[in-house]
Amino acid sequence: MKSVFTFITALLLVTIAVAQVPRKVVADKIVGIVGDKIILKSDVYNDILDRQRRGEPVPENANCAIMEQILTLKALVLQAEKDSIQVGDDEIDALLDNQIRGFVQMYGSKEALEEIAGRTVYQIKEDFRQTFKERKLAERMRDKIVENIKITPQEVKEYFLKKDQKNLPYYESQVVIGQIVVNPKPSRDLEKLTIDELNDFKKQVESGQQKFETLAKLYTQDPGSKENGGQYSVNRTEKQWDPAWLNNAFRLKEGQVSPVFKSKFGYHIIQMVSRAGDDAIVRHILRVPSITDDEINEAINKLDSVRAKLIAGTITFGEAVNRYSDDDNSKYTGGYLQNQNGSTFLELSQLDKDMVEMLGKTGIKPGEYSKPTPYTDERGKKGVRIIYLKTRTEPHVENLKDDYDRLAKDALEVKKQKALEGWFAAKIPAYYIMIDEEFKGCSTLSNWMQYAAAGNK
């Protein structure tokens, strides 16, 4: 039962289960009950069958592991409902819309999705609604259980000393690094040149001289959609899209091309390919006006004054990020760069090549700020930035001094895990538990079986 309480695993199960268009391929019967929450045989085995269809390896006793995770999920949902934890319909609708967009992207169109699934988009959403609601309720309950769990320096030290000191992990050089970015504004003449260029593309499409997707492949400066002819699947409720871009997209009828408009990325034209309510497939062409040396130098001068304030201590790095940085992503992290797991500890290979080169050339030390330096981002957009090197470690074996933050995070997760184990130990005996005989050979379900036997007497 050791892994039951790793809630991330339980959430992963649900994510895997909804990664395919739902298909009932197992004759259903009830194989488990927690309180008034039932578990169907298809809940357990459809995931295994989907993995086999995709050619993925299926671990031994996968049915036992999946059953364990679902029992955990159901128990958390049951308690969440008893504690009157709420999940709004709007929140679930947003999750469902995101899932459908993923399916549409996978199969190419809404029509193709509906043909493969044998159901309308509305019906597919309804198939997933309860699953998504339970996942979110369980997540909220898990957070409530561990919300007051903290970790002390002494506990971090004890956690580290309990590790096998002869087999500690080895880490390459890592940095914790932040940036303040200023994006220079182009001259009016170059902006007009870009607008005229896009207007010409619009005329070519509307006259039938060129296809929109052909022009996008040749001229768009959006690397994320260039090879796909500028195409995206979008939903008007999504927050990650630029508002101006989204508003212009959803003003269009199918086949229509927008006027030239400006977003935070540059100038665009959009073509509406197809639309179903708040969901749409669109194509766009992005053009970014050229930046001259004059604009670059203006940005450098601006950041020179910011750097002077940082060195003088009249402003903190976080304050400078909020006031002056044009980088939306790092603003939400206090200016610090993060990897996909949310960690600020980055290996040099995870930094962009300009930043690595900058660190090498400037030789800045931990706690220092680089001079303002021009660079080009992954979209080809020119900017100027200050780099703040908070910490830098040399290649080393894990230790308390260099890896305290990482160890503290791991120790906190272990402490939360124990709290969850204690919560389950107290709660499970109070629930009605039924587990089908089909799972009696699952050693990982021994505690659940014990309570099921007691509850069924």
N, C-alpha and C positions, 0 to 999 in steps of 0.2 A: 504493500500500500504506500510505499515510500514516494513514488512518483505522482500519486493522486493529487497531492497538494501543490504541485507545480502548476499553477493556474494557467500559465502561458501555454502549456501543453494542451489543456482542455480547450482553450480558445483556438489553438492551431487545428484541432480536430474539426471544429466548425468551419474554419476557413477552407480546409481541404474539402470538406463535404460539399461546399457550395461552389467549388471551383469548376464544376461541370454543370451543364444544363441538367436539371433533375430528371431522372428516369427511374421509375419503379421497376426494379429487375429482380426483386426477391419477394417471394410470397410472404405477406406480413402476418405477424402475430406478436402479441405483447411478450417481451422477454425480460422486462424489468419494470419496477415501479418504485418511485421515491415519493412518499406522501401521496399526493394525487397526480403526480407527474409520471406518465407512462413512457417507456422506451420500446420502440418497435424493432423487430428483427432487421428491417430494411435500414434503420438508423445506423446499425452496426456494420452490416455486410455490404451495403452499396458503396461505402467508401473503399473497401477492399477491392470490389469489382472494378471500380473506376480506376484504381491504381493499376490493376492488371491490364485494363484496356489501353492505358497510356504507356504500358511497357515498363512501369516503375517497379522496383523491388518491393516485395511485401514481407515484412519481418515475421518471424515465427510468433505464433500466439497473438497475431494482430487483433483478432476478435476480442481477446482478453483486455488488451491495452485500450482499445477503443471503448469497450463497455465500461471500463474503469473511469475513463475520462467523461463519458456521458453521465454516469452516476454522480460524479463530482459536480458537473454542470447543473444537473437537475436539483441536487441538494442546495446549491447556492441560489438557484432561481426560487425554490420553495421558500427559503428563508427571506429572500429579498421581498417577496410578496407579503410575507408575514410582517416584515418591518416597514411595509408601505413605501418601498423604494419605487420611484416613478421613472419611466422612460417615455418621452413624448413621441407622439405619432410623427411629428415633423422630423425628429431625429432618425426614426426607423425608415421613413420615406427617403431621406437623404442617403442612407446606407443602401437601400434597395435600388435607388436610381444609379448609384455608383456601380453596383454589381451588374446591373443591366447594361450599362455603358461598356463594362469590361467584356460582357458576352458579345455585344454588337461589334466591338473592336476585334474580337476573336474570330467571329464568323463573317464579318464584312458588311453586314447590313441588318436592320431590324427584321426585314422580310426573311432573310436566310436563317436568323435565329428562331423565328416563329415556326418556320418550316421544319427545322431540325428538332425543336422541342415538341412540336405538335400542339402548341398552345400559344395564346396571344401573350404579348409582353405583360399585360395586366394580370393574366393568370399565373405567369412565371413569378411575378412579384408576390402574389398572394401565397404561392407555394413556399416562398422563403420568409414571409413576414414573421411567423412565429419563431422560426429558428433565429432570425436576427434579433428579435425582441428578447429571447431567452439569453442569447450571448451577451447583450448589453446589460441585462439585469444581473447576470452572474458577475460580470466585470464590476458593476457598481457595488455588489455585495462584497466581493473580494476586497475592493478598495476600502470599504467601510471597516472590514475586519482588521485591516493592517494600517489604517490611517494614522494611528497614534504611535506606531512603532518607530523608535529612534535608535541611533547607534552612538556609543561613546568611544573616545580614543582608546580606552582600556580594552573595550570589547574588540576593537579592530586589531589591537596588538595580540590579544588572546587568539583571535581567529587566525592570524598569520602564524603564530607559534605552533598551532595545532597542525599545520600543513607539514607534509614530508619535506624537511629542510634539505634533503639530499636530491630531491627531484622537483625543485621549484622551476617555474617556467622562465624561459629566456626571452627578453624583449629587445627588438631592434631599437635604434634611436627613434624617439618620439617627441613631438612638440605639442604644446597647447598654444594656439596662435589665433590672434584676432585681426580684424581689418576695418579700416574706415575708408569708404569708397566714395569718390565724387565722379559722376559721369558728366563730362564736358558737354555743353549745349552747342549744337552746330550753328553756323551762320544762317541768316535768312535766305541768302542766295542759294546755298547748298540744300536747304530744306525745300525751296521752290523747285530745284532741279529734281529732287526725289519725288515730289508730288507730281510733277509733269511726267516723269517716267512711269509712275503707276497709272496715271490717267491714260497714257498710251496703251498700257497692258489691258486696261478695262475696255478700251475701244476695240482692240484686236479680238478680244473674247466676244464682245457683243456683236461684232460684225461677222463672226464666224471665221475670221482669218486664222486664229489660233485657239487651241483648247487651253482652258485655265490650268489644268494639271501640267501641261507641257511647259508653259511659262513659269509655273512654280518650280518645277524641277531645274529649270535653267537659271532662274533669277532670284528666288527667295533666299533670304539670309537667315532663315530659321532652320538650323540643322536638324531639329527634332521632327520636321515634316517634309524636308526637301526631297528625300527619296520616295516619299509616298505622295508626291504631287501636291504637297501642301495640305493634306487631309487630316482632320481631327474629328473624333466623336465627342460631343460636348453636351452639357446640361446647363440650362440657364441658372440653376440654383447653386452651382458649384462656386466655391469661394476662390479657387486657385487661379481662375482666369482673370485677366485684366478687365475691369468693368466696362471700359470704352469698347474693347474688342467684343465682349459678350453682347453688349447692347446693340452694336452695329450688326452683329451676326443675326440676332433674332428679330431684326426689323425686315429681313429679307424673305421673299417668297422663293420657292424652289426654282433653281436655275438662275436667279437674279444675282447680279454682281453689285456690291456696295460702292458708294462713292469712296474716295480716298479719305482716310481718317488717321488720327494719331493716337498711339497708346504709349505706355511707358517704355516699350521696346523699340519704337520707331514708327514708321508709316505703313499702312496696310490697305489692301483691298481683300474682300471676302466674297466667296460664292457659296450660296446655300445649295447643297446637294440634295438633301432630303430632311424632312422634319416630322416628328410625331410628338405634339405637345411641347413639353420642356426639353425633349431630346432632339438632337440634330446632328447631321453629318455635314461638315463644311470644309471648304478649301480656302487657304489664304496665301497671300504673297506678302512677305515682310521685306521692306527696304529701309536701311539705316543710313541717314545722311552722313556724309564724310565729315570727319573732325580734322581741323587744321591745327598747326602748331600753336597758333594764337589761343585757341580754346584750351589746348592742353596746358599751356603755360599759365593761363588764368586759373585753372583747377589746381595746378601745383602751388601757386601763390596762396590760394585759399587754404590748402592743407598745410602749408608751411606755418601759417599763423595758428592753426589748430595744434600742430605738433609742438609749437612753442608753449602753448598753454598746458599741454600734457606734461612736458618736461618741467615746467615751473610749478606744477601741482595745483594750478588754479581750476582745473577741471579733471574729472576722473575719465577713464577710458570709456566706461559705460555711458556717461553723460555725453561724451563727444560722439559716440555712435548714434545716440538718439537725436542729437541736434544736427549733425552734419552728414551722416552717411546716407548714400543713395542705394545701398544694398539692402533690399527688403528682407532677404533671408536671414542675414546675420543680425539684423535689428532685433529679431525675436530671440536671439541667443546671446544678447549682450555684446554682439560683435564677434563672438568666437565661432570658429569653424567646427563642424561636427561631422562624424561619419554616419553611415546608415543606421547604426545602432544607437545614435544619440550621444556617443562618447566624444569628448573634446580631445582625447589623446589620439593623435594622428601620426602615422608613419609618413616619411617624406614622399613615398610613392602615392599617398592619398592627396597630396597637394598638387595644384596646377603647376605646370613646368615653369611659368614665369615666377611664381612664388619661390619655388626651389632655387632657381637661379638667383633670385633676389637675396635669399638667405645666405647663399654662398658668397655673393659679391660684397654684400654690405658687412657681413661678419657681426651682425647685431647679437648682443648677449641677452640672456633672460632678463626681463624687466625693462628692456630698451625699446625705443620706437624707431623704425626706419625713416629715412627721408621720403617725401612723396615721390612715387615712381609710377610712370605710365605703364599700362598693361592692356592686353586684349582678352576679353572673357570668352567662354566657350561658344557664345553666339556671334563672335566676331565684333562685339561692341567695345569701343575704346574707353578706358577709364584711367583714373589716377587713384592710388591708394597709399595709405600708411599701414605698415605691418607692425603689430605689437606682439613680440615674442614673450609670452608669459613664463613658460618653462620649456626646457629642453633636456632630455635625458640622453645619455650615451648608451650604447648597447650594454645590457646588464642582466644579471639574474634578479628576479623579483626580490624586492626588499621594501621595508617600511618607509624609508626615507623617500625613495623615488616613486613609489607606487601606492602611497597612502590613499589617494582618492579612489583608485581602482579597487583596492582592498576594502575600503569602507563601503563602497557600493556592493561588493560581493557579500561582505559580512551582513549588511542590512538585508539583502535578499534571503540569506540563510535564516536570519532572525524572523523575517516575515513568514518564511516557510514553516518554522516551528510554531509560530502563532496560528497559522492555518491548520496545522496538524492538531493542535490543542483544541481549536474550534470544532473541527470535525469529530474529534474524540468525544466532545461533550454533546454535540448535536445529533450525530447519527443514531445513537440508541433511542432518541426520542421520535424518530421518523419511522413510519411504516415502510419496510424494505421488502421487495420481492425480486428474486433473481431466478430466472429459468434454469432448470436442470442442465440445459445445454452448456452452461458456463461453470458447472461444479468443479471442473478440472483446472480452473484458472487460479493459480496460487496467489496472484496479485490481488484477487478479490476476497482473500480470506477474511478480512475484517468485515467487509460488506456482507459476506455469507453468514458470518457469525450473527450479525444483527438481523439479517433476513430470517435465519432459523429461529431466533428468539421471537421476532415479530409474527411469525407464522404459526407458532405453537398454539 
